[in-house]
């Protein structure tokens, strides 16, 4: 099964896939949390969606409560927080486990990709970013402290969209 066809659930608990969310376009998949020191990265993710969405990129947020319980809210609380605090209008998935024995199949595949230092494996923390092409193949991985505006992220997106 292609990464694009792995069954997912939206934050509203509707079934979907990456293919449906992106219409076969590239995506930046980010595990997110509302109560993290890195939560302000939502602003950068919104800007990426505004800047690159018209060119074909879809940012996808994946709420995760595995890192110090920093995403404890219900789906409704998460949606309200994201929309009112940061103006998030990109797709959000249901709360998902990204590490450990309950790791979602999406992250089983994504975490096989190495970062710029050659390290694959577990997601380190909230706001780890995976860039996938229009076929759903992972092409770049950015660790949590790499902001959405970082030139490494924007140049990888530009290269993918050119």
Secondary structure as the mmCIF struct_conf table of DSSP 4:
data_model
#
loop_
_struct_conf.conf_type_id
_struct_conf.id
_struct_conf.beg_label_comp_id
_struct_conf.beg_label_asym_id
_struct_conf.beg_label_seq_id
_struct_conf.end_label_comp_id
_struct_conf.end_label_asym_id
_struct_conf.end_label_seq_id
HELX_RH_3T_P HELX_RH_3T_P1 UNK A 3 UNK A 5
BEND BEND1 UNK A 6 UNK A 6
STRN STRN1 UNK A 8 UNK A 9
STRN STRN2 UNK A 10 UNK A 10
TURN_TY1_P TURN_TY1_P1 UNK A 11 UNK A 12
STRN STRN3 UNK A 15 UNK A 16
HELX_RH_AL_P HELX_RH_AL_P1 UNK A 18 UNK A 22
TURN_TY1_P TURN_TY1_P2 UNK A 23 UNK A 24
STRN STRN4 UNK A 27 UNK A 32
BEND BEND2 UNK A 34 UNK A 36
TURN_TY1_P TURN_TY1_P3 UNK A 37 UNK A 40
HELX_RH_AL_P HELX_RH_AL_P2 UNK A 41 UNK A 52
HELX_RH_3T_P HELX_RH_3T_P2 UNK A 53 UNK A 55
TURN_TY1_P TURN_TY1_P4 UNK A 56 UNK A 56
STRN STRN5 UNK A 58 UNK A 63
TURN_TY1_P TURN_TY1_P5 UNK A 66 UNK A 69
BEND BEND3 UNK A 73 UNK A 73
HELX_RH_AL_P HELX_RH_AL_P3 UNK A 75 UNK A 81
HELX_RH_PI_P HELX_RH_PI_P1 UNK A 82 UNK A 86
BEND BEND4 UNK A 90 UNK A 90
STRN STRN6 UNK A 91 UNK A 93
HELX_LH_PP_P HELX_LH_PP_P1 UNK A 94 UNK A 95
BEND BEND5 UNK A 99 UNK A 100
TURN_TY1_P TURN_TY1_P6 UNK A 101 UNK A 102
HELX_RH_AL_P HELX_RH_AL_P4 UNK A 105 UNK A 110
TURN_TY1_P TURN_TY1_P7 UNK A 111 UNK A 112
BEND BEND6 UNK A 113 UNK A 113
TURN_TY1_P TURN_TY1_P8 UNK A 116 UNK A 117
BEND BEND7 UNK A 118 UNK A 118
BEND BEND8 UNK A 121 UNK A 122
BEND BEND9 UNK A 125 UNK A 125
TURN_TY1_P TURN_TY1_P9 UNK A 126 UNK A 127
STRN STRN7 UNK A 129 UNK A 132
TURN_TY1_P TURN_TY1_P10 UNK A 134 UNK A 135
BEND BEND10 UNK A 136 UNK A 136
STRN STRN8 UNK A 138 UNK A 142
TURN_TY1_P TURN_TY1_P11 UNK A 144 UNK A 145
BEND BEND11 UNK A 146 UNK A 146
TURN_TY1_P TURN_TY1_P12 UNK A 148 UNK A 149
BEND BEND12 UNK A 150 UNK A 150
HELX_RH_AL_P HELX_RH_AL_P5 UNK A 151 UNK A 161
#
